[in-house]
Amino acid sequence: MSNWKQALTTRARNARSALAPRLQRSGAKLRELLTGGRKHLVGLTIRTWKHLVGLTIRTWKHLVGLTIRTWKQLVGMTLGTRERLVRITLGTRLFLVLVSMAAATSLTIVMLQDRSLSGDLQRAAEARLQSTSGVASQLLDEHLAAQFERYRTVSTTPQFIANFESHHGPTLSHYAKGLAEQNEARVILFTNGEGEEVAGCGDEELRILVREHLESVSPSKVDTGREKATTSLVALRGVPYSMVNIPVQDDAQLVGGLVALEAISLAELSSWSRLCGARVTVDDGAVSDQLTSAFRSVGDLQFRVTISYDSERAALANSRTNAIVGGLAGLALATLASLLLARSLVRPILAIQAATERIAGGDLQFRLDSGRSDEVGDVARGFNLMLERLDQNIRERIRIENQISHLAYHDSLTGLGNRRLFKERFETAIEESRSGGSGLSVIFLDLDRFKDVNDTLGHTAGDELLIEVAKRIDGCLTAMGVAGEQGEQGEGRGFLARLGGDEFTVLLSGVEDHQEIEVLAKRILRALAAPVNLREQEVRLSASMGIALAPDDADDAETLLRYSDMAMFHAKNRGGRGYEFYSDSMQEIASNRLALERKIQRALENEEFELYYQPKLDLATGQVKSAEALLRWRDPVLGLVGPAEFIPMAEETGAIVPIGEWVLREAVEQAVRWQAEGVPPVRIAVNVSARQLECGDDFAAKIADLLEETGLDPSLLDLEITESAMLKDEDAVIALLENLRDQGVGLALDDFGTGYSSLSYLRRLPINTLKIDRSFIMGVETNAEEAALVESIISMAKTLNLRVVAEGVETRKQQRFLDDLGCDEIQGFLFSRPIDATDAAEFLSRKRRKRARKKATKKATRRSNKSAA
C-alpha cells in the first residue's frame, strides 16, 4: 500500500511541476496585456494633443486672414484717417481680437482635453477589464486542466488499475480516502463500466449531489484523446466546485471511471486576483458600483472580475488642474504677444500705404521690402508679384493688340495680305501712279475646279493646296525681282494678297507695257501647272486670270478690281488655264449675263417654259414605247431659246432646282393627260440636274408625292442623270438612286462615255438604262475606232443587263449598225425631231393606228393564203 501511495505522490508532484510553466506563461501574457493597455492610453493622449495643436494652428490662420483683410480695408482710406486707425483704433481692435481668440482657444483646449481624457480613461478601464477577464478565464481553464491531469495520471498507474479491477469495496474505499487526502478532494467516487458507483469517500450529501449532477448535466468534453474524459464546474450549496470524470481503461477496454470533486477555495481566487491585477470573486451577480465583468457562470453563481476607478479618477483630476493652470499661463503669454503683434503691424501697413501711392502715380517698377519671413513678408512678396504680373499683362496686351492688328490685315491661312490690306495698298498705289505718271496693273486669279478638290479630298487638303499656291505665286514675283514684303509696305513693286476662298490678287506698280504683265502671267500659269501631292494623290492645278490696267482701263481702285474680276470670268468661260486683259466688250457680256439671269427668273414666274418631246423607237418591235421631255424657253422678245443658252446659267445660279421641279410635274401630268385622251401609255424620260440630287431624300419624297398625286404608274417615269452628278458625293447619290429604284422609277445614265466611265463604276449604280452620247454615234459610219467603242459600250451594258438607248441617230445606216449590235432603242432626227405635246400625242396615236393597220393587213393576207390553199 505504501508503494502505490508513494507513486501517487510522485505523479502528483510531477503534475504540479508540469503545471507551473503554464501558470508562468499565463502571468507573462497578462503582463503583456496590461503593457498594451498602457501603450493604448499613451497613444490616445498623443492623438488628443495632435488635435489640440491642429485647432490652435487653424485659429492662428484665421487670425492672419483677419489681419490681411484689415490691411486691404485701410489701403482705401485717407492718410489722416488711416494714421488715426493704425495708431489707436486698429491696434486696440487687433489686441482685443487676439486676446479673445487666445481666451477662446485656452477654454476650448481645456474642455476638449477634459472630454477626450475622460473618454480615454473610460475606454482604457474597459479595455483593462476585458483583458483581465480573459486572463481570469484562462486561469480557470488551467485550473481545470491541472486537476484533470492529476487524476488522469493516477488513473493510469498499474497499481490503480489492478486494485480497480478487483472491485473490492473496502480496498477501493481506502484508496479513495488516500487520494482525497492527498489532493484535498471533497468527493472521490469509483464507478464500474455501466456507470454505477462501486466505492468512494466524502460527504454523503455531496456524493448524492454529484450523482444527481452526473445524471442531469451533460459536461463539456476536454481534448484529451479519450472520448469520455470530462471536466465540469458545479455549484453545490452556494460553493463552486470543479469536477473531473475520467474513464479507467485496461488494454483499451473500459473497466470503470474515476470521479473527483474539489472545491475552488478563496485562496485559489486570491491567487488568481494577484495574477490578474484585479479582484476575482464568485457571487450571485448582485449590482456593484465598481467596474465588473462576469467571465464564467455556474448555475446561479458567477465568476467575476472587478476593477476600481480610483486611479482613473485621480488621473482625470490631476489633468484638469494642469490644464487650467496651463491655460491661464498661456492666456497671459498670448495677451503679451497680442500687444506686441498689434504694435508690429503698424509699420508694415504704413509701408504698404506709401507703396500704393507710388503705384497710383504710375511707378510700376517700385517693389516692397520682402525680406521678412513672416506673414508681412508674404504680403510684401504677393504685392511685388502682383506688380510683376500687372507689368506682364500690360506687355502682353500690347503684344495681343499688335497681333490683332496683324490679323486684321493678313490672311490667317497663307500669311498674305487680306482684302482690307489690299484695298489700302491699292489706294496708295493708285495715288502714287497718278502723281508719278507710271502704270499700274491688277491681276485677279481664281483657281479652276478648286471646289472639286474640297469635295473629294476634304477642306484640310484644300487649305494645304491654297498654301502651296500662295508660295508658288510669291516665288514667281521673287523670280522676276518685283516681290515686296507680303502684307507690309515693302520696297518691291509687286504685292500679293488673298481676297478669300481660292481668289488671289497681284498688284504690280511701275508697269510700262503689257509685255511685263504677260510674262508674269505666263510664269504663274507654268508654276501652277506643276502637280501637287496631297494625301498621297497627285493634283494638277490651273488658274484663270483677269488683268486690268491703270490708267488705261480705269483710274480708281474699285473699278480696276471689278474689271480684273470680269476679265477673270471671261478667261474661265473660255475654258480656264489662261489669262485675259480687260476690254470694253466684257462689260457688255457681263451685262448680258446679268440680264439673262433676271430673265430666267422672270420666265419661271411668267410660265414661259415649255416641254417638247422626242419619241424613242424600240428596234426590236418597231414601236414607240418612250419619249424624252426636253425643256424650251419661249421668250417674248427672243422667241424660242434652246437649253444650251440658258441651262448653264440656271445651273450656276441655282434656278435649275425650281425649273427642274416644274419640268418633272409638267411631264408627269402630260403623260396622265395623254392616257386620258386615249394615247397608248409611254415612258416619259426627264433629265435631272446635279443640284436636284443634292436635295437627297427630300427629292425622293417629292417624286413619291407627285406620282401618288397624279396616279401615274412609277414604271412609266424614267429619270436621266449625268456622270457629273456623281462627282461631289457618290455614296449619297447612289443611296438616293436606290431609294428611287425601290419606288419603281426607271433610272438612266445619260451621255455615257463623256465623263468618268468604267465597268466597276457602272456596277455600283442602280440604273436600268444606258444612253450613248450622240458624239459617239455620229462617227460610226466613217470611224472604225468609234464604231468599235460603241460596240464595246453595248456589249458591256448587255453584260450588266442594262437597256441601251442611242442618241443622235440621223441615218438608216446608223440605225442598222445599232440594230445589229443589239441596241434596244434609238432617238434622233431620223425618227423624229422634238415636238410639242399636241404633235406628240398625234404622233403616238398615228403610230398606233399605223401599227394596227399593218397587223390587220398581215392577218387578211394570211386568211387569203389559207383560202387559196
Protein Blocks (a to p, Z undefined) as FASTA:
>chain_A
ZZmmmmmmmmmmmmmmmmmmmmmmmmmmmmmmmmmmmmmmmmmmmmmmmmmmmmmmmmmm
mmmmmmmmmmmmmmmpcfklmmmmmmmmmmmmmmmmmmmmmmmmmmmmmmmmmmmmmmmm
mmmmmmmmmmmmmmmmmmmmmmmmmmmmmmmmmmmpfklmmmmmnopaklmmmmmmmmmm
mnopabdcdddfkopafbdcdjfklmmmmmmmmmmpccddddehpaklccddddeehiac
ddddddddeehiafbdcdddddddfklmmmmmmmnopacdddehiacfbdcddfbdehjb
ccdddddfklmmmmmmmmmmmmmmmmmmmmmmmmmmmmmmmmmmmmmmmmmmmmmmmmmn
opakbccdfkbcbfklmmmmmmmmmmmmmmmmmmmmmmmmmmmmmmmmccfklopacfkl
mmmmmmmmmmmmmmnopacdddddddehklmmmmmnojklmmmmmmmmmmmmmmmmmmno
paccehiacfbfbdcddfbhjbccdddehiablmlmmmmmmmmmmmmmpccdeehiacdd
dddddddddfklpccfklmmmmmmmmmmmmmmnngjiaddddfklmmmmmmmmmmmmmmm
mmmmnopaccdddddddfknopafbdcdddddddfklopadfklmmmmmmmnopmmmmmm
mmmmmmmmmmmmmmmnopacddddddddfklmmnmmmlmmmmmmmmmmnopafklpccdd
dfklmmmmmmlmmmmmmmmmmnopacddehihjaccdfklmmmpccfbdcddfklmmmmm
mmmklmmmmmmmmmmmmmnopacddehiabfklmmmmmmnopabdcdjkloccddfklmm
mmmmmmmmmmmmmmmmmmmmmmmmmmmZZ
